[in-house]
Amino acid sequence: MSDDRLFALAPTLEAFKNGTINVSDLAWLWRDAAHAHEPALPERYLEVLERVLNQLESAALFTEESCSFSQTDMIGALRDWLIRAKAL
């Protein structure tokens, strides 16, 4: 499998922001791509991704004001993670 799956993740962030996909679909796509990436990503990358996705899923359960995790910040964290993962 090529790293095309990671490159295909960037548009999912915009789709999520626009409401085209929900947080569950976003998280599934990112987890699937990260685990299928070849060569395998370092374990630390998978741990960080899982933490960010868990926070994003938690944030979705609350309104922006009542949650300690900002969806905007989490999307930014995913964007940063993706840049670093593609650079490996």
Backbone as CSV, one residue per row, in Angstrom:
resi,resn,N_x,N_y,N_z,CA_x,CA_y,CA_z,C_x,C_y,C_z
1,MET,0.847,-1.175,0.000,0.000,0.000,0.000,0.887,1.230,0.000
2,SER,0.577,2.179,-0.797,1.354,3.412,-0.849,0.841,4.377,0.206
3,ASP,1.543,5.499,0.333,1.123,6.488,1.309,0.012,7.374,0.766
4,ASP,-0.593,7.010,-0.358,-1.697,7.790,-0.921,-2.837,7.961,0.075
5,ARG,-2.998,7.009,0.961,-4.094,7.110,1.937,-3.879,8.280,2.875
6,LEU,-2.628,8.566,3.235,-2.367,9.739,4.064,-2.631,11.013,3.277
7,PHE,-2.230,11.038,2.019,-2.440,12.233,1.207,-3.931,12.495,0.981
8,ALA,-4.732,11.463,1.022,-6.177,11.618,0.826,-6.878,12.150,2.080
9,LEU,-6.167,12.262,3.190,-6.801,12.709,4.428,-7.039,14.211,4.491
10,ALA,-6.198,15.002,3.865,-6.325,16.460,3.955,-7.733,16.950,3.597
11,PRO,-8.335,16.481,2.509,-9.686,16.957,2.171,-10.755,16.575,3.204
12,THR,-10.485,15.547,4.018,-11.479,15.157,5.018,-11.616,16.208,6.110
13,LEU,-10.563,16.974,6.348,-10.641,18.037,7.356,-11.603,19.131,6.912
14,GLU,-11.505,19.517,5.650,-12.412,20.533,5.111,-13.838,19.991,5.056
15,ALA,-13.979,18.725,4.687,-15.310,18.110,4.640,-15.947,18.095,6.027
16,PHE,-15.150,17.829,7.044,-15.663,17.849,8.412,-16.079,19.262,8.813
17,LYS,-15.231,20.234,8.521,-15.554,21.625,8.858,-16.824,22.087,8.164
18,ASN,-17.055,21.602,6.931,-18.242,21.983,6.162,-19.474,21.155,6.526
19,GLY,-19.312,20.157,7.366,-20.436,19.317,7.760,-20.754,18.210,6.778
20,THR,-19.868,17.979,5.812,-20.097,16.926,4.818,-19.907,15.540,5.422
21,ILE,-18.962,15.425,6.369,-18.790,14.160,7.103,-18.840,14.475,8.592
22,ASN,-19.234,13.484,9.364,-19.333,13.688,10.815,-18.045,13.233,11.492
23,VAL,-17.967,13.468,12.787,-16.739,13.167,13.520,-16.433,11.671,13.527
24,SER,-17.451,10.837,13.580,-17.223,9.387,13.566,-16.586,8.939,12.259
25,ASP,-17.099,9.460,11.151,-16.533,9.114,9.849,-15.110,9.646,9.702
26,LEU,-14.896,10.869,10.162,-13.567,11.457,10.108,-12.572,10.592,10.887
27,ALA,-12.928,10.235,12.105,-12.042,9.430,12.943,-11.770,8.074,12.304
28,TRP,-12.799,7.453,11.751,-12.612,6.147,11.115,-11.649,6.252,9.930
29,LEU,-11.833,7.262,9.086,-10.960,7.442,7.927,-9.507,7.646,8.346
30,TRP,-9.291,8.456,9.360,-7.928,8.739,9.817,-7.291,7.514,10.457
31,ARG,-8.037,6.806,11.288,-7.477,5.591,11.914,-7.146,4.545,10.859
32,ASP,-8.063,4.356,9.934,-7.855,3.366,8.887,-6.615,3.696,8.053
33,ALA,-6.481,4.937,7.631,-5.344,5.344,6.807,-4.030,5.218,7.578
34,ALA,-4.036,5.607,8.839,-2.802,5.556,9.631,-2.332,4.126,9.849
35,HIS,-3.270,3.225,10.089,-2.893,1.829,10.335,-2.549,1.086,9.048
36,ALA,-3.056,1.550,7.927,-2.778,0.889,6.651,-1.538,1.458,5.960
37,HIS,-1.011,2.569,6.464,0.133,3.239,5.837,1.343,2.318,5.775
38,GLU,1.994,2.309,4.639,3.239,1.564,4.446,4.289,2.513,3.934
39,PRO,5.470,2.515,4.498,5.856,1.688,5.641,5.109,2.128,6.900
40,ALA,5.050,1.212,7.856,4.283,1.465,9.073,4.783,2.723,9.769
41,LEU,3.840,3.484,10.268,4.187,4.670,11.039,4.746,4.249,12.392
42,PRO,5.645,5.049,12.949,6.134,4.741,14.300,4.973,4.701,15.298
43,GLU,5.094,3.862,16.283,4.037,3.694,17.276,3.652,5.022,17.920
44,ARG,4.616,5.883,18.144,4.335,7.182,18.772,3.369,8.001,17.918
45,TYR,3.495,7.929,16.605,2.582,8.657,15.718,1.160,8.141,15.878
46,LEU,1.019,6.826,15.985,-0.313,6.239,16.154,-0.909,6.637,17.506
47,GLU,-0.076,6.685,18.541,-0.553,7.082,19.864,-1.031,8.530,19.871
48,VAL,-0.258,9.403,19.262,-0.643,10.818,19.214,-1.929,10.985,18.417
49,LEU,-2.021,10.321,17.277,-3.237,10.405,16.468,-4.440,9.935,17.267
50,GLU,-4.297,8.830,17.959,-5.412,8.291,18.741,-5.838,9.281,19.822
51,ARG,-4.887,9.927,20.470,-5.220,10.900,21.500,-6.002,12.082,20.910
52,VAL,-5.538,12.584,19.776,-6.221,13.725,19.149,-7.621,13.319,18.687
53,LEU,-7.744,12.153,18.079,-9.060,11.707,17.614,-10.010,11.482,18.786
54,ASN,-9.505,10.934,19.882,-10.349,10.744,21.071,-10.833,12.081,21.616
55,GLN,-9.954,13.074,21.627,-10.354,14.399,22.087,-11.398,15.011,21.163
56,LEU,-11.210,14.832,19.869,-12.169,15.363,18.895,-13.530,14.690,19.062
57,GLU,-13.523,13.383,19.257,-14.781,12.664,19.470,-15.443,13.111,20.775
58,SER,-14.652,13.349,21.799,-15.196,13.838,23.069,-15.783,15.229,22.899
59,ALA,-15.094,16.077,22.180,-15.567,17.448,21.952,-16.900,17.454,21.219
60,ALA,-17.116,16.474,20.368,-18.357,16.413,19.591,-19.573,16.135,20.480
61,LEU,-19.329,15.625,21.666,-20.433,15.307,22.571,-20.964,16.534,23.304
62,PHE,-20.221,17.638,23.234,-20.570,18.843,23.972,-20.614,20.033,23.041
63,THR,-21.207,21.099,23.519,-21.133,22.340,22.758,-19.716,22.878,22.890
64,GLU,-19.319,23.694,21.958,-17.963,24.261,21.949,-17.633,24.934,23.285
65,GLU,-18.595,25.627,23.895,-18.347,26.368,25.116,-18.177,25.468,26.334
66,SER,-18.806,24.299,26.327,-18.783,23.461,27.524,-17.723,22.372,27.468
67,CYS,-16.941,22.351,26.439,-15.934,21.304,26.302,-14.546,21.920,26.420
68,SER,-13.649,21.177,27.060,-12.292,21.691,27.224,-11.460,21.518,25.955
69,PHE,-11.965,20.791,24.964,-11.251,20.587,23.710,-11.946,21.364,22.601
70,SER,-11.250,22.264,21.990,-11.797,23.021,20.872,-11.683,22.185,19.594
71,GLN,-12.797,22.054,18.873,-12.751,21.318,17.606,-11.780,21.978,16.633
72,THR,-11.735,23.286,16.643,-10.813,24.001,15.757,-9.371,23.643,16.093
73,ASP,-9.052,23.585,17.377,-7.697,23.205,17.789,-7.386,21.752,17.415
74,MET,-8.378,20.890,17.570,-8.163,19.478,17.244,-7.955,19.286,15.738
75,ILE,-8.690,20.018,14.930,-8.497,19.953,13.476,-7.099,20.465,13.128
76,GLY,-6.660,21.518,13.797,-5.306,22.019,13.597,-4.262,20.990,13.991
77,ALA,-4.518,20.278,15.083,-3.596,19.230,15.525,-3.544,18.090,14.506
78,LEU,-4.689,17.725,13.944,-4.698,16.693,12.908,-3.923,17.149,11.674
79,ARG,-4.106,18.407,11.305,-3.382,18.960,10.152,-1.866,18.896,10.405
80,ASP,-1.429,19.279,11.595,-0.009,19.216,11.957,0.498,17.771,11.943
81,TRP,-0.297,16.865,12.506,0.087,15.448,12.529,0.278,14.934,11.108
82,LEU,-0.643,15.290,10.231,-0.582,14.818,8.852,0.676,15.317,8.141
83,ILE,1.016,16.555,8.346,2.234,17.115,7.737,3.457,16.314,8.189
84,ARG,3.524,16.038,9.475,4.679,15.298,10.005,4.688,13.846,9.521
85,ALA,3.526,13.210,9.512,3.455,11.808,9.078,3.827,11.657,7.604
86,LYS,3.407,12.601,6.780,3.745,12.529,5.343,5.227,12.786,5.106
87,ALA,5.877,13.476,6.041,7.296,13.791,5.895,8.202,12.614,6.254
88,LEU,7.652,11.584,6.890,8.479,10.423,7.287,8.999,9.683,6.087
